[in-house]
Amino acid sequence: MKQMTDKQFNRMVGGVLKKLRVQQGLSAKQLSDKIDMAVPNLFRLEAGRRGLGVKLLFKILVGMGLTWDGFVEHLPSRNKGETNDGSTV
């Protein structure tokens, strides 16, 4: 099985974070204010053009009112882009 590159990983995580932010009804400005991040940096992160560490990921999840488990269930599985909750990315 082919391993994911850092760039692919960043795009996947960023896309899931954006999807969850939108589902939460949060604008980029609202979330960036909650997590003390400039909006352009949040956009770069959501587009996968910026990586993030665990500390920043947890800060974002807390800002959205989500748990680690709530985040992980939205990550794509290895089955054709499906997420663990059955939706597609």
Secondary structure, DSSP 8 states (H G I E B T S, - for coil): -----HHHHHHHHHHHHHHHHHHTT--HHHHHHHHT--HHHHHHHHTTSS---HHHHHHHHHHTT--HHHHHTTSB-TTTTBBTTS-B-
